[in-house]
């Protein structure tokens, strides 16, 4: 846990520090310099209300009700009603880490000072975040334009003491949770309800967690692939720096460099240098090209996401320098819808190629290893069905990778007639990545089992460390046991950050 407070100013969040904040229990505060703009735009709203000026969502209704004038005396009721009526989500609840990211990103967006909310609202949201209360948010109901209206409304319910939330892992009434933390329900003023729910924070939160995981598993894919290559007695010639230099995609070069580091000094490689085999199958030979393209895609998606989480995404936005309010569409999720679809497609390919390597490891006619990696085949089925599971997940990912961003459906009586569906693409992306995590766990399980049959020959600098780390927590499988338990065990091993740290300590930094 971090004791140092993180200063929120609307512009300084990254994928890494966002994940760090929400998972470590680090507390946040509003940076002093951010208050000037926040106060200025809140004052603008107050003045406009006094003058009875027509401003969308401030002195008018919402969506198709944009032309219905709302009186000053009803402005607070309008904002509260907005939250209650728009809390229309259904489906399973958003994971806690994603819900906390949503809250963090909503605070950061409001801290930019273009939303017209009072500093007190932002401070209350910060108090809720720091208290550890987690908004309870149904995952379905957003169409990804006007922002994530339904999910963010459920988040705002917590602020006003309505609905339910999670405290210490238990679902409880929001009013009770706030009371237990000595916090009062917050009374929304003009514009504040609208500012809470016009935004892309649910999409952003899912994608942030997905990018963070994708960066990690892209390194794991290189480690798993290098272990499989050695177990299959392949060659590292295809990873030569000279070869990559004539097709210098950054990700390809990084992946090839990783593989060279991991395989350096391999006794297994030396043992079959002159075996007469000309070249390996694509799933081995083309790892830099496939894994590298995924790395480049992750890099692009990260750049877009980090722009988004440091943006003002509600409507209308207020500009104190000119005294303007501008009705626009910064809440539209198209940039996020595209990258969520793209990221899902890219990471699914890590699963596709991993499953092919697993299949080769288990096929005795291709691997030269015992069939299904068991020395007592027939009586034992070995790891036969592990590949079925990987194949099932790969096939499911092909369905999940159908792009959501090419779809649109009109809402609010055709006033909101083009929607991004980024909420769907971001949730699908999250699911794809979780499937790939399991696919890679299965490859590691099979690759380690395959390497057992080649002992006492040692692997390369990185792969030997990966193998020895795995074998500290998992033994060679001699007789059939519950395979699901083994896959789960391997997930625990490889998704512990110590795993990659140990490997890197032996072979150098992986990219």
N, C-alpha and C positions, 0 to 999 in steps of 0.2 A: 504494500500500500504506500502511495506517495503522500507525504505531508505537505509538499509544496503545492500551493494553489495554481491552477492553470488560468491564465488571463484570457477571457473571451473578448474578441474585438470585432468579430464579423469577417475576418480575413485570414486567420492564421491556423485553420484546421487542415490536417492532412489525413490520409488513410491511416497512417501509423499512429499519430498522436490521438486520433479519435478512438481507435480500438484500445489504445493504452488507457485512456481516460475512463472508458466505460467498463473495462474489465479489471482495472487495478483498484478501484475505489477512490481514485484521485478526485479531489473536489475542485470546483471551478468558481471563478468570480468574474464580474464584469469589469473590464479594463476601464480605468477612469477616463481615458481619452475618448471612449466611445459614447460617453454620456451626453456630450454637447449636441450631436446630431439627433440623438434619441429625444432629448428634451425639446429641441427646436421643432421637430415634426409633430410631437404631441401637442405643442402649443398651437401649431397650425390647425390641427383638427379642432381644438377647443374654440378657436376664433371662427372657423367656418360654421361650426354648430351654432354659435351665438348669432351669426349672420343668416342662418338658415339656408346656406348655399347648397346647391344640388350636387352631391358627390355620391357616386355609386357605392352602395354598401354602408354608407355612413348616414346619409339622409334619404336613402332609397332602399327598396327591397333588393333581393338577390336574384340573379339569373333572369328568368322571364319576368320577374317582378321588379325589374330595374326601373320601370316607369312609375312605380307606386311611391309616393312621397311619404316619408316618415317624420313625425313631429319630434321636436327636441325632447319632450317629456317621455317619449317612447324609445329613445335611442338605446338605453341600457337593456330594456326588454327585447328590442330587436337583436342585440348581440347575443343575449342569452338564448333566445329562441333559435337563433342560427345554430348554435352548438347542439342544442337538444334535437332539433329536426334533422340535422345532417349526420348525427350519430346513428347511421343506418347500416353499419357493417355486419357481416355474417362470417361464418367459417371459423376454422381453428385460430387460436390466438397467435399473434406475432411473437417469435422468440424474444426472451427478455433482452438479450444483447442488442437485437435490432430495435426494440422499443426504446431502449436507453439511447441508442444512436439517434433515433428520431427526435427525442427530446433535446439532445445536445445540438443537433443541426437546426432545430426550430429556434432555440435560444440564440445560436450564432447568426442566423439570418436576421432575426429581429434586432440584434446588436449592431447591425450595419446602420440603423437609424433612418431607414427610408419607409418605415411601416406605420408611423403615427401612433405607436403605443407608448404608454407612460413607462418610465424607468421602473416603477413599482411592479409592473407586470413581469418584466424580465427578471427582476430580483426575486420575485416569488417563484418563477420557473426554476431559477438557479437553486433556490432553497429546496424545492421538491427534488431536483436532480441530486443535490448533495445529501438529501435525507435517505436516499436509497429506495424510495418508493418507485415502483415500475408501472407505467400506464398499461392497462389491460386493453389490448386493441385487436379486434377481429381483423383477419388478414384480407378479407374480400369485400369489395364495394367501391374501390377506386377505379376510375377509367383513365387516370393519369393526366387529366387536364382540369382546369380550375384548381390544379394541384391534387393532392391526395385528400380530397374533401372528407370522406367518411372516416378514414383512419385517423386523420389529424383532429377531427371532431371528437373522436373517442379519447384521444390524448388530452384535448382541452376539457373533457368532462372531469378529469382528475383535478385540473386547475380550479374549477368552480365547485368542487366537492360533490359531484354527481357520478353515478355509475360505480364501476368497480375498478380495482387496481390490484397489484401484487405487493406484498410487504413480507420480507423474510421468506419468500417463496410461496406464500399462501395468498389465495384470492380473498380480498376483503372489500368492504364498502369504502369508496374514496373518502367519504366524510370521516369515517373512523380512522383511516390511515393518517389523514392530515391532522386530526385531533391528537393522535398518539405522538406526532412529531411537533406538536404545539404550533401548527399552521392553521390558518383560517381559510375557508373557501374564498376565492377571489371574485370580487364583483367587477364584471367587464364594463368598460366605458365605450364610448363611440369608437368605431373602427377596430376595436381590439379583438372581438370574436372573429371577424373576417381575417384579420392579420394572423390569427392563430391557425386558420385552416386552409388559406390559399398558399400552397407551397408543395414542394416535391420531396418532402423529407422521408416519407416511407420508401419511395423508390430509391432515394439516395442511401438510406440506411441499409437496405438489403444489398445494394450494389457495393457499398463500402466493405461490408463483411465478406462479400464474395470476392472482391479484388484482393483483400488481405489474405484470404485462404488460397486464392489462385496463385499468388506469388510464391507461397510456401510449397504448394503441391507441384508447381512447375520445377522447383529444385528437386523435390522427391521423385518426380518422373525421370529426371536424369540419373538419380542414384539407382532407382529400380531398374531402369533400362540398362545401366552398366553392369548391374549384378546379373541380369538375365543374359546379357551378351556373354559374360564370362561362363555362366552355367551352360550356355549353348555352344561354347568354344568358338565364338565369333572373332572377328578381327577389328582392331581400332583404326585401320588404315583410312577408312572413310571419314574419320574425324580430323584428318590432317589440316593444319593451319593453312597450308598452301592451297588445299582444295576450297576451303571456306573463303579465302581472299578473293577468288574470282567470282564469287556471288555474295557480296559482303552485307547481307542483311544483318542488322545488329543482333537480333535474337538468335539467329543461326550461329553466328560467331560465338556468342556467349554459351550456347548449349554445347557446341563442339569443344570449347575450352573446358567446360565443366567435365565432359566425358574424358577428355585427355587427362585432366587432373585425377579423376576418380580411378582411372585404369592404369596410371603410371606405375611401372615396376611389377606388373602382374606376372606371377610365375605361371599361371594358367595360360596366359597369352603366349609366353615363350614356349610352352610345352607343345604347341601345335602350329608354330610359325610356318613350317614347311609341309603342311598336311595336304596341299594340293587343291583345297577349296578356293575357288576364284573370288566369290563375293557372297555376302550375306543377304538374307531376305530384307525387304523394305523396312519391316518393323524394327530391325536392328540397324541397318545401314543408313536409313533416312531419319534417324532420331534428331540430328541437328536441324534438319529442314522442317520437321513437324513440330518438335518441342520448341524450336526457335521462333517459328511463326506464332505460336501461342504466347511466348514471352513478349513479342512485339505488340500483339493485340492487347495483352494486359496493360502494357505501358501506355498505349493510346487511351484505353478505357479509364485508367487512373488519372490521366491528365484532364479528361472531360469531367470526371466525378469531382476532382478537387476544385475545379472551377465552380461547379454547381454548389457544393456545400459551403462555399464562401460568397454566395450570391444572395441578392434580395429577390425573393420569388413570389411575393404576394401581389395583391391588386386592390385598389390603385396604389401606386407608389408616390411618395411625397418628396419634393426636392426643396430644402429650405433656402438654398442659395437664390433660387428664382421665385420661390413662393408657389410653385406649381404642384398640382396633383395630376398624374398621368395614368389614365386607364389603359392597361395593356395586357400582355399575355406572358409575363415572365414565369407564370406558374405552369406553362405547358411543358409536359414531360418528354417531348420528342428527343432531345439529346440523350436523355437517360434511357429511353425505350430502345434506341438504336444500340447503345453500348451494352445494355443488358442482353439483348439478343446476340450481339456479336461475341460477347464474353462467353455466353453459354455455348455457342457453336464452337468457339476456339477450345475451351477447356474440355468439352466433350471429346475432342480429338485426342487429348491425352488419355482419356479412357479407352477410346477405340484402339489406339496403337498398343496400349498396355495389355488389353485383353488378347490381342494377337500374339504378343510375346508370351503371355501365360499359356495360350493354346499350344504354342511351339514347345514350351518347357514340358508340357504334359503328354505330348505326342512322341512316343518312343522312337518312331520311324524318322522323325525330324530332329530330335534332340540328342539321340545316342545315349540317353539316360533311361533308367527303368521306367516302364510305362506308368503314367500317372504318379510318377515319383515315389513309388512304393516298391520295396525289394521283395515283397511277397504278394505280387499281383494275383488276383483271382480270389484268394481268401480275403484280401484287403482291396478296397477300391481306391485307396490313396486319396489324392486331391482331385479326383475326377470331377466332382460336382462343384468344386470351387469355381471352375471355369464356367459352369452353367450359370452360376450366380453373376459372374462378371458379364457374361453374354446377355443375361436378362437386364442388367443395369445399363449396358451399352444400348440395347434395343429401346429401353424406356427413354434414354436420353435423346434418341433420334426423334421421338415424338415430342419431347419437351423442347427440342431445339427449333421446332417450327416457329418462325418469328411472329411475335404478337404485335410488333410495331407496324406491320403492314395493314393492320386492321384499324377500323375506327367505327364508332357507333354514336349517333347524335344523342344529346341529353338536353334537359331543360327546355322542352318545347322548341327544339332546333336553334335556340340561342347559342348553345354550346355544341356546334355541329361537326367539329372535328376533334377527336380525342386521341391521345397517344397510345393508350393501353400499356404504358410503361410499368404500371403496377403489376400486370400479368407477366411481362417479360422479366421484371426484377425477381419475382418470386420463383419463376421457372429457372432462372439462372442460379439462384440459391440452391434449388433442388438438384440441378445438374451437377453442381460442384460437390454436393454431399454424396451423390452417386459415384462420382469419380474418386472421391476419397476412399470409398470401399473397393473400387476396382483396383486402385493402386495397392491397397492393403493385401488383396489377393495375389497380386504379382509379387510383392515382397515375400509373402508366405511361400510361394512356389519357387522363387529364385533362391531363397535361403536353403530350401530343401534340396534344390538341384545342386547347389555349391557343396552341400554335405557330401555328395557322391564323388566329388573331385578332390577331396582332401587326401593327402596332406598338402597338395599344391595350394599356395596362397594367392589371394586376389590382389588387385591393385591397391594403391595407397588409400584411396577413399572407400572403395568397395570392401576391402578387408576390414576396415574400421566399422563400416555399416553392418557387415556380416557378424563381426564379433560382438557389437553392441546388441544386435538382435538376439544372438545366442545367449546373452546374459539373462534374457527374460523369456526365452522360448526354446524348447528342446527339439531336436530332430524327431519327426513323427515316424515311429517304427511300426505301430499297429493302428488301425482305424480308431479314431476318436471323434468327438463332435466337432465337425469342421467349422461350424458357426462360431464356436468358442475361440477357435484359433484365429479366425478373421478378426474377431473383436479384440483379441489380445494384440494382434499385429497393429490394429488401429491405435491402440494405446501406446505402443512402442514408437511408431513412426510419427505420430502427431504430437509427441512430446518434443518440445523445441531442443531439448538436450541432444536428440538424435542427430539433427543436422549440425549442431555445434560441435559434437564429437567428430563427425566426419570432416568438417571444415578444419578442425584443429590438426587433422592428419594429412590433408591433401591441399589445403588452401581455400580461400573464399570462393564460394559458388555464387553464380549470378542468376 
